[in-house]
């Protein structure tokens, strides 16, 4: 069981349930030392190490290994799981975060907006992206 820090599309409980079949206990969390960026021409963000920055998100508590494997497949090879320390109500907690591994030139300084994602893209993810991802995963 692992705590996972999420900051992008995985903030959506609907996406989480559709991917894993589970809902996890969540806590508002802050990840210091990482900056949130938009990925160019994409619906999702990324984080990279930046000392003076912080990223707000959620900590999912006690994610099982099967769910973590599904989430890792969903995130793809653009990200790697890194051990991080997040702060929940000011208290440090160990977690894993999906950190961007590709070129920084693929990122933009535009802020990624979760409410906008929910309004404009969530249904597309629930009806097309997630089913396709699960189909690819089962085919492996």
VMD Tcl script that draws the C-alpha trace (Angstrom):
set ca {
  {0.00 0.00 0.00}
  {1.28 3.41 -1.01}
  {0.19 6.99 -0.63}
  {0.00 8.70 -4.03}
  {0.12 12.44 -4.66}
  {-2.06 13.48 -7.61}
  {-2.30 16.92 -9.21}
  {-3.91 16.54 -12.67}
  {-6.55 14.36 -14.29}
  {-6.30 11.92 -11.37}
  {-7.83 14.58 -9.12}
  {-11.13 13.38 -10.59}
  {-12.77 10.76 -8.40}
  {-14.77 9.65 -11.46}
  {-11.57 8.91 -13.39}
  {-10.06 7.14 -10.39}
  {-13.11 4.89 -9.94}
  {-13.36 4.15 -13.67}
  {-9.66 3.21 -13.83}
  {-9.32 1.20 -10.62}
  {-12.87 0.30 -9.62}
  {-12.07 1.85 -6.23}
  {-12.20 5.12 -4.39}
  {-9.46 6.05 -1.97}
  {-9.46 8.25 1.08}
  {-8.08 11.63 -0.02}
  {-6.51 14.58 1.73}
  {-5.66 18.04 0.40}
  {-1.87 18.09 0.09}
  {1.00 20.32 -0.97}
  {4.16 19.08 -2.68}
  {7.05 21.50 -2.13}
  {9.90 21.75 -4.61}
  {7.85 20.94 -7.74}
  {6.22 23.24 -10.29}
  {3.03 22.43 -12.24}
  {3.07 23.02 -16.00}
  {0.71 22.29 -18.89}
  {1.88 19.76 -21.45}
  {1.80 21.41 -24.91}
  {-1.24 20.46 -26.99}
  {-2.54 18.10 -24.28}
  {-5.36 18.00 -21.72}
  {-3.11 17.19 -18.79}
  {-0.32 18.74 -16.70}
  {3.09 17.66 -15.49}
  {5.35 18.51 -12.57}
  {9.08 19.00 -12.59}
  {11.58 19.70 -9.81}
  {11.87 23.42 -9.04}
  {13.19 24.39 -5.63}
  {11.15 27.53 -4.91}
  {7.84 26.11 -6.18}
  {5.02 24.04 -4.74}
  {2.15 22.09 -6.27}
  {-1.25 21.66 -4.67}
  {-3.17 18.41 -5.11}
  {-4.51 15.43 -3.24}
  {-2.87 12.59 -1.39}
  {-4.60 9.26 -1.99}
  {-4.13 7.05 1.04}
  {-3.22 3.35 0.92}
  {-3.37 2.68 -2.82}
  {-2.98 -1.04 -3.46}
  {-0.37 -2.46 -5.87}
  {-2.90 -3.45 -8.56}
  {-4.43 0.04 -8.61}
  {-0.95 1.60 -8.65}
  {-0.04 -0.53 -11.69}
  {-3.18 0.65 -13.51}
  {-2.46 4.29 -12.65}
  {1.15 3.89 -13.82}
  {-0.05 2.47 -17.15}
  {-2.53 5.34 -17.50}
  {0.20 7.92 -16.84}
  {2.48 6.29 -19.43}
  {6.19 6.58 -20.05}
  {6.17 10.39 -19.95}
  {6.19 10.10 -16.15}
  {8.08 8.18 -13.51}
  {7.02 7.43 -9.96}
  {9.20 9.29 -7.48}
  {9.23 9.14 -3.71}
  {8.29 12.56 -2.36}
  {7.25 14.20 0.88}
  {3.92 16.00 0.78}
  {2.33 18.05 3.50}
  {-1.19 17.28 4.71}
  {-2.43 19.82 7.26}
  {1.19 20.88 7.75}
  {2.30 17.33 8.58}
  {4.85 15.56 6.32}
  {3.69 12.35 4.64}
  {5.60 9.97 2.38}
  {4.02 9.47 -1.03}
  {4.71 8.67 -4.66}
  {4.20 11.29 -7.37}
  {4.19 10.97 -11.15}
  {7.00 13.30 -12.29}
  {7.60 14.38 -15.90}
  {10.55 12.65 -17.61}
  {10.48 14.13 -21.12}
  {11.94 17.37 -22.44}
  {10.96 20.56 -20.64}
  {10.37 22.17 -24.05}
  {7.16 20.11 -24.20}
  {5.77 22.09 -21.26}
  {4.18 25.54 -21.17}
  {3.91 28.08 -18.36}
  {0.13 28.21 -18.72}
  {-1.64 27.16 -15.56}
  {-3.54 23.89 -15.71}
  {-7.10 24.37 -14.52}
  {-8.89 21.36 -13.02}
  {-12.36 23.01 -13.07}
  {-11.87 23.76 -16.80}
  {-10.76 20.16 -17.39}
  {-13.88 18.88 -15.60}
  {-16.13 21.16 -17.62}
  {-14.55 20.61 -21.05}
  {-12.74 17.24 -21.07}
  {-13.89 14.97 -18.25}
  {-16.70 13.33 -20.26}
  {-14.27 12.62 -23.11}
  {-11.92 10.91 -20.65}
  {-14.72 8.89 -19.05}
  {-16.29 7.77 -22.34}
  {-13.20 7.35 -24.58}
  {-9.76 7.76 -22.97}
  {-10.29 5.53 -19.92}
  {-12.07 2.68 -21.78}
  {-9.30 2.71 -24.44}
  {-6.62 2.69 -21.73}
  {-8.23 -0.28 -19.98}
  {-8.60 -2.13 -23.28}
  {-4.88 -1.61 -24.03}
  {-3.94 -2.75 -20.53}
  {-6.00 -5.95 -20.83}
  {-4.41 -6.69 -24.23}
  {-0.93 -6.77 -22.64}
}
mol new
graphics top color blue
foreach p $ca { graphics top sphere $p radius 0.5 }
foreach p [lrange $ca 0 end-1] q [lrange $ca 1 end] { graphics top cylinder $p $q radius 0.2 }
display resetview
